C-alpha cells in the first residue's frame, strides 16, 4: 500500500469513525461485525481466498461512512480495507477526484460498457489474490428498499450481472458476507436542493448488520439445481443488460473457460455440456454461460434480501 493511498484511506476512515462516534448521529448500532473481522484476519486469504461484502445502497454516504465501524488499526493495511467499484461519471470527473478515489481503493467503472470491461477484470484479479471487494449490487441508490412503509421494503433492484461474472471467475470460493444498512437514507436523504444535497443531516439513527458468511456449498448446490431445472433466463437480452452478447462470443466462452476451473466449475460444466457441437455452436454456448451468470447473481441477491427482511422485521418472502 503506497504512502498516499495509506494516508487517503486512513484519513477517510478516521473521518467516518468520527462522524459515527462523536454525536452527529443519534445512535449507531452494529451487529455481526465479527463475521467480517474473522474473514479479514483469516490466513486462507494468503492462499487466494478473497472476500466479497455486498449490501443495499441507500445513500451516497454508505461508502465510506459505513467503514467507520471497523477498528482504526485496519485503515493502515490495504489487505484489511475494501476495494470497490465506482462510477466514472460521478467519481472520476476531474483529475482531483480521480486521484482521490484511486488512492481510496476505488476501481473506475464505466456505465454501459458491460461486464467485460477492465474494471471487472481488475476486481476478479484482486479477489483471486485474496483481497476484499465490496459491491453495491444494484448499481444505484435505492432508498425504498429500506422504507417499511413502501411495498418494495426489503427488495432490491436486480443486481448487475457483473456481480455474477466476478463471483464465477473466482478460483477459490470467496467468503461472501451479506450486509444490510439502515438509517443512512436519513443521514443523506435523496432529493434535497443545493447545497443541502451535499451535506449530511444530523440526528440519524444508523445500523449496520453483517450477516453470517454464505456457505459455499449452499451456493453451489442452489446453482446446480437452477441449471439442471433451467429455472433461469433462457434468452439473451442486450449487451448492456448483461446477458449474452451475440457479437462477443469469444469473451463469453473465455469467461466460461475461466469459471470452469474455479469453485463453480461443476454447474458451469453442466450448463456448457447441455449444448453439443463444435465452434459453430458458439452463440448457443455464449447464451448458456450467460444464463448461469444471471443465476449466480440472483442467488447472491436473495442472500442479501433475506438478511434485509430479517433486519427490517419483515416476513421472509
PyMOL commands that set and color helices and strands:
alter all, ss='L'
color gray80, all
select helices_A, chain A and resi 3-21+33-40+43-47+62-69+72-76+78-80+88-91+95-103+118-128+143-146+162-168+184-187+196-198+216-229+246-260+265-273+279-312
alter helices_A, ss='H'
color red, helices_A
select strands_A, chain A and resi 27-31+51-55+83-87+106-109+132-135+175-182+205-214
alter strands_A, ss='S'
color yellow, strands_A
deselect
rebuild
show_as cartoon
